[in-house]
Amino acid sequence: MGLMTGKVAAVFGVANERSLGWAIAQALHQEGAELAFNYLGEALERRVRPLASEVGAKVVLPCDVTKDDEIAAFFDGIKQQYGGLDLLIHSVAFADRRDLQGAYVETSREGFALALNVSAYSLVALCRAALPLMEARGGGSVVTLSYYGAEKVIPRYNVMGVAKAALEASVRYLAADLGPKNIRVNAISAGPVKTLASAGISGFKEMLHFAETKAPLKRNISQEEVGRAALFLCSQLASGITGQVIYVDAGYQIMGM
């Protein structure tokens, strides 16, 4: 019997085998969880379906997290297959590449709205849709992914840092809202790690090198370490933890200089 035996998890935001969402999905699967995945468009469907088949996922559906009707259809698919939901993994973020270059003050109104909608509000929308399914199971756990740029200025992270700050604030407010329903909401602030999303950040190689040099563990983290941290937060081992941001960054966050 694994930690997640009998649990159903919806995993949003897997793009390929290097995604943090995929690392989390693997960790949950290894402990017995049933998984459901979304995808956005045909290109990502071609990447996600083979991965989903590796872990025996029975629910693989299109879902644009900016469209409420697609969110509703996705969770209806989970309801039809499983009747309820225990875990929600939110590994979703996006900003226009142009808004990740130059100065933050040059962020367009449209770019700001897009980044906040996809990267932060989507957590609210997904939690609202998942709520009835989690209540049907007597509670649940939600885990989202953040980054240090939410609290400190990271060059060229720009509007994404602001979006992550909104995401972390949302974690606290959602935890307060959903706690009485036995639903926990937490975030993992992961150190820099090579993913499809990070490829869009100018100077990312320098970020990796700087983190490795300054972090107490003198190394960068792996996707697997993020997956194990999410497994912990999803399990009953973390039953008393909600509304928190857990750092998986080789200790970088504690350093002042």
CORZIQUI-V770866 format. One record per residue. OMEGA is omega in whole degrees, -180 to 180 (* if undefined). Layout:
[[OMEGA] [OMEGA]]
This chain:
[[178] [180] [-175] [180] [-180] [-179] [177] [-177] [172] [-176] [-179] [171] [176] [179] [177] [-174] [179] [-179] [174] [176] [178] [177] [178] [179] [179] [-180] [179] [-180] [-180] [178] [170] [-177] [167] [-173] [172] [-176] [170] [170] [-179] [177] [-175] [-178] [179] [176] [180] [178] [-172] [-175] [177] [178] [179] [180] [178] [-177] [174] [-179] [179] [-180] [176] [-170] [175] [176] [171] [-173] [174] [-178] [-175] [-180] [177] [175] [-180] [-180] [180] [-178] [173] [176] [177] [-180] [-180] [-177] [-170] [-179] [-179] [-177] [-180] [-171] [176] [179] [-178] [180] [-171] [175] [177] [170] [176] [-178] [-180] [180] [175] [178] [178] [-175] [178] [-178] [180] [179] [179] [176] [-180] [179] [178] [-179] [180] [-178] [-179] [-179] [-176] [-169] [-176] [-177] [-180] [178] [178] [-178] [-180] [178] [180] [-180] [-178] [-172] [-179] [-179] [177] [177] [179] [180] [178] [179] [-180] [-179] [178] [177] [175] [-176] [180] [180] [-177] [177] [175] [-175] [177] [-179] [176] [-179] [176] [173] [166] [-173] [178] [175] [177] [178] [179] [175] [176] [178] [-179] [175] [178] [177] [-178] [-180] [177] [178] [179] [180] [-169] [179] [179] [178] [179] [176] [-179] [-179] [-179] [177] [169] [174] [-174] [173] [-180] [-180] [-175] [175] [176] [-179] [-177] [180] [180] [-178] [180] [179] [-176] [179] [178] [177] [179] [-178] [-178] [180] [180] [-178] [-172] [-176] [179] [-180] [177] [177] [171] [-179] [176] [174] [-178] [179] [175] [178] [180] [178] [178] [176] [177] [-178] [179] [-173] [177] [174] [-180] [-172] [180] [-175] [174] [179] [-173] [171] [-178] [-177] [173] [-169] [-179] [177] [-174] [-173] [-177] [-172] [176] [178] [*]]
